[in-house]
């Protein structure tokens, strides 16, 4: 993660360059089929403009 001052927002902005991976370990108790659900929210900017934030839902089957 990088932190840089952005004069457009007049504040420090935290961001990742290129790629980033987030890992969460989940333990499933018993033999029931389970799912982990959530959303990922992100925004893309260049040196001229930013696209509006996008929220993408996801579901992962746990076995």
C-alpha positions in Angstrom: 0.0 0.0 0.0 1.2 3.4 -0.9 0.2 6.8 0.6 0.6 10.0 -1.4 -0.8 13.4 -1.1 -3.3 14.1 -3.9 -3.9 17.8 -4.6 -7.2 17.1 -6.4 -8.7 15.6 -3.2 -6.4 17.8 -0.9 -5.7 14.8 1.3 -3.4 11.7 1.6 -4.7 8.9 -0.6 -3.9 5.2 0.0 -3.7 2.9 -3.0 -2.2 -0.2 -4.4 -0.2 -0.2 -7.6 -0.6 -3.0 -10.1 -1.9 -6.1 -8.2 -2.9 -6.9 -4.7 -4.2 -10.1 -3.1 -6.3 -10.3 0.1 -6.6 -13.7 1.9 -9.1 -14.7 4.5 -9.1 -18.1 6.1 -12.5 -19.6 6.9 -13.3 -22.8 8.9 -16.5 -24.7 8.1 -17.8 -26.6 11.1 -19.6 -29.9 10.2 -20.5 -31.1 6.8 -23.0 -28.5 5.8 -22.7 -26.7 2.5 -21.8 -23.1 3.2 -21.1 -19.9 1.3 -19.1 -16.8 2.0 -20.7 -13.7 0.4 -19.5 -10.2 0.2 -18.7 -7.2 -2.0 -15.6 -5.5 -3.3 -15.7 -1.8 -3.9 -13.1 0.0 -6.0 -12.4 3.2 -7.9 -10.0 3.8 -10.8 -8.3 7.1 -11.4 -5.6 8.5 -13.7 -3.9 11.9 -13.6 -7.0 13.6 -15.0 -10.2 11.9 -13.7 -11.7 9.2 -11.6 -14.5 6.8 -12.5 -17.3 6.5 -10.0 -16.8 3.8 -7.4 -18.0 0.3 -8.5 -19.3 -2.4 -6.1 -19.1 -6.0 -7.3 -20.8 -8.8 -5.3 -19.2 -12.2 -4.9 -20.1 -15.6 -3.5 -17.6 -18.4 -2.8 -18.8 -22.0 -2.1 -17.1 -23.6 1.0 -16.7 -27.3 1.2 
